[in-house]
Amino acid sequence: MTRTVTVGLDGSRESRAAAEWAAREAQLLGLPLKLAQVWEPVPAPMAQAPLLGAETQAHWTERVPREAAEGIRLRHPGLDVSTEQLSGRPAEMLAGAAKGAELVVLGSRGLSGIGGFLVGSVGLAVVAHAERPVVLVRADQQAADEHESDPAGIPSAATPFRPVVLGLDIESPDQELIEFAFAAAARRATSLRVVHGWNPPPYYAYGLAADLELHDTLARRESGVLTEVLRPWREKHPDVEVTEESSYGTPGNHLVDASRDASLVVVGRRFRRSPFGSHIGPVAHAVLHHSVAPVAVVPHN
């Protein structure tokens, strides 16, 4: 069965931005797009209220996805677009829908001022439990934001894509995560910027500030390991230009900084089978809440 690019749609500004991003990504992947709209049943007494009656339910479960699909077909000719209505808790339904998807795309409200995401409980739950990659897109995301500026200094969808940024833990590099990032860069015909942040082991911490030679030794080691981890992937994807950045400090901070010049930020999340809470890891959590660019969270063992 052909996988789809599936986007959660609720009619909000952020979900419409996510649907546009998902449509562009589906075209890059050569896959169909599915608009998944989740209706969460309400208790029977509330369902009889004027604002929650049959007409309102029909609007959200039929009109919103139908109109969204019609608009996307007009803006993206040739793209196979379908709709699906689901009933239940949104986080559970969307995480379940991910099983048949190449990736799932969700919208997130942008924070005012310095930028970043406002990721709600549904988005975090889907990221934490979906078995396929999940992409978060800001409400104000535009196609031009993913591209370099034109000669006049204005971002334009007619210019090349900005780099894809990959956050990589060199102590346990995962093949699925690395392959996802290289493939994303390749289909955008852009470069891959691999960002690795490191901190010294606890027993080095007190002497590091005063011992510059020790700092340089650790820095060279981290950089060398990163190069060796990426060597086979450079050979596998010779057309993708790779930039390696191994920097002292918190990985999440480095990735947030790199997101300002990225078309997509890719981070990993380890599978955790615990049924309690949402576990996505501190790096992914920081990037999800503060990245300027769309963020893809790739689950892995």
Secondary structure as the mmCIF struct_conf table of DSSP 4:
data_model
#
loop_
_struct_conf.conf_type_id
_struct_conf.id
_struct_conf.beg_label_comp_id
_struct_conf.beg_label_asym_id
_struct_conf.beg_label_seq_id
_struct_conf.end_label_comp_id
_struct_conf.end_label_asym_id
_struct_conf.end_label_seq_id
STRN STRN1 THR A 4 GLY A 8
BEND BEND1 GLY A 11 SER A 12
HELX_RH_AL_P HELX_RH_AL_P1 ARG A 13 LEU A 29
TURN_TY1_P TURN_TY1_P1 GLY A 30 GLY A 30
STRN STRN2 LEU A 33 TRP A 39
HELX_RH_AL_P HELX_RH_AL_P2 ALA A 44 ALA A 47
TURN_TY1_P TURN_TY1_P2 GLN A 48 GLN A 48
BEND BEND2 ALA A 49 ALA A 49
HELX_RH_3T_P HELX_RH_3T_P1 PRO A 50 LEU A 52
BEND BEND3 GLY A 53 GLY A 53
HELX_RH_AL_P HELX_RH_AL_P3 ALA A 54 ALA A 58
HELX_RH_PI_P HELX_RH_PI_P1 HIS A 59 ARG A 63
HELX_RH_AL_P HELX_RH_AL_P4 VAL A 64 ARG A 75
BEND BEND4 HIS A 76 HIS A 76
TURN_TY1_P TURN_TY1_P3 PRO A 77 GLY A 78
STRN STRN3 VAL A 81 SER A 87
BEND BEND5 GLY A 88 GLY A 88
HELX_RH_AL_P HELX_RH_AL_P5 PRO A 90 ALA A 97
HELX_RH_3T_P HELX_RH_3T_P2 ALA A 98 GLY A 100
STRN STRN4 ALA A 101 GLY A 110
HELX_LH_PP_P HELX_LH_PP_P1 LEU A 111 LEU A 111
BEND BEND6 SER A 112 ILE A 114
STRN STRN5 PHE A 117 LEU A 118
HELX_RH_AL_P HELX_RH_AL_P6 SER A 121 HIS A 129
BEND BEND7 GLU A 131 ARG A 132
STRN STRN6 VAL A 134 ARG A 138
TURN_TY1_P TURN_TY1_P4 ALA A 139 ASP A 140
HELX_RH_3T_P HELX_RH_3T_P3 ALA A 143 GLU A 146
STRN STRN7 HIS A 147 HIS A 147
STRN STRN8 SER A 149 SER A 149
TURN_TY1_P TURN_TY1_P5 PRO A 151 ALA A 152
BEND BEND8 GLY A 153 GLY A 153
STRN STRN9 PRO A 155 PRO A 155
TURN_TY1_P TURN_TY1_P6 ALA A 157 ALA A 158
BEND BEND9 THR A 159 THR A 159
HELX_LH_PP_P HELX_LH_PP_P2 PRO A 160 PRO A 160
STRN STRN10 PHE A 161 PHE A 161
HELX_LH_PP_P HELX_LH_PP_P3 ARG A 162 PRO A 163
STRN STRN11 VAL A 164 GLY A 167
TURN_TY1_P TURN_TY1_P7 ILE A 170 GLU A 171
BEND BEND10 SER A 172 SER A 172
HELX_RH_AL_P HELX_RH_AL_P7 GLN A 175 ARG A 188
TURN_TY1_P TURN_TY1_P8 ALA A 189 ALA A 189
STRN STRN12 LEU A 192 TRP A 198
HELX_RH_3T_P HELX_RH_3T_P4 PRO A 202 TYR A 204
HELX_RH_AL_P HELX_RH_AL_P8 ALA A 205 LEU A 208
TURN_TY1_P TURN_TY1_P9 ALA A 209 ALA A 210
HELX_RH_AL_P HELX_RH_AL_P9 LEU A 212 LYS A 236
TURN_TY1_P TURN_TY1_P10 PRO A 238 ASP A 239
BEND BEND11 VAL A 240 VAL A 240
STRN STRN13 VAL A 242 TYR A 248
BEND BEND12 GLY A 249 GLY A 249
HELX_RH_AL_P HELX_RH_AL_P10 PRO A 251 SER A 259
TURN_TY1_P TURN_TY1_P11 ARG A 260 ASP A 261
BEND BEND13 SER A 263 SER A 263
STRN STRN14 LEU A 264 ARG A 270
BEND BEND14 PRO A 275 GLY A 277
HELX_RH_AL_P HELX_RH_AL_P11 PRO A 282 HIS A 290
BEND BEND15 VAL A 292 ALA A 293
STRN STRN15 VAL A 295 HIS A 300
#
